[in-house]
């Protein structure tokens, strides 16, 4: 049984990497004959290829002096919080605001076929996130709520929900928590 699971795991990993390469080469969709891979999204085999990691590498990591990181790691013993503090790092957390969930908003996306999919959501309050950050060795520095207003009005209109926009003006949709390492 274990060998069968391992064989299947590596088959899936090879197919996921082949999909990434086909897509990167500009081949047209679908990039796989596998129905699961055509209908659902998965992270890449190597996280270095995921969109968020690519963005982080290009906009954040590439601007950090590698020797400063090595020296901070050597000096502090290497914990994330200690290295972060030595580098003056900030931790940024964003989440779906619980008030938006209570007002009936959901986290959804459309799959490649156009079907609406909902992501299960368990939002926590900004205070709960701040307490968790503090327990992990970060100090709460800044909490910001992003509310329904003119910046998202066109999104409501494009979705045919103009009346809901008027009702939701001022409703917090997401929040951001900026923390400093101790």
Residue pairs with C-beta under 8 A, 6 or more apart in sequence:
13 45
15 32
15 34
15 37
16 37
16 42
16 44
16 45
17 44
17 45
17 46
18 31
18 32
19 31
19 32
19 37
20 44
20 45
20 49
22 31
22 32
23 29
23 31
29 112
30 38
30 112
31 37
32 38
38 112
39 111
39 112
39 113
40 111
41 111
43 50
44 50
47 53
48 54
48 57
64 87
68 87
69 83
69 87
72 82
72 83
72 86
72 87
73 83
75 86
76 82
76 83
76 85
76 86
79 137
80 137
80 181
81 136
81 137
81 138
81 181
81 182
82 181
83 89
83 181
84 91
84 138
84 181
85 180
85 181
85 182
87 181
88 180
88 181
89 180
89 181
90 141
90 178
90 179
90 180
90 181
91 133
91 138
91 178
91 179
91 180
91 181
92 176
92 177
92 178
92 179
93 129
93 133
93 176
93 177
93 179
94 174
94 175
94 176
94 177
95 123
95 124
95 129
95 174
95 175
96 105
96 107
96 121
96 123
96 173
96 174
97 123
97 145
97 172
97 173
97 174
97 175
98 123
98 124
98 125
99 171
99 172
100 123
100 171
100 172
100 173
100 174
101 121
101 123
103 168
103 171
105 173
106 118
106 121
107 118
107 119
107 121
108 116
108 117
108 118
108 119
109 116
109 117
109 119
110 116
110 117
111 117
124 132
126 143
126 145
126 175
126 177
129 175
129 177
130 140
130 143
130 177
130 179
133 139
133 140
133 177
133 179
134 140
137 181
137 182
138 179
138 180
138 181
138 182
139 179
139 180
139 181
139 182
140 177
140 179
141 178
141 179
141 180
142 176
142 177
142 178
143 175
143 176
143 177
143 178
144 175
144 176
144 178
145 172
145 174
145 175
146 172
146 173
146 174
146 175
146 176
147 169
147 170
147 171
147 172
147 173
148 156
148 165
148 168
148 169
148 170
148 171
148 173
149 169
149 170
152 165
152 173
153 165
156 162
156 164
156 165
156 168
157 165
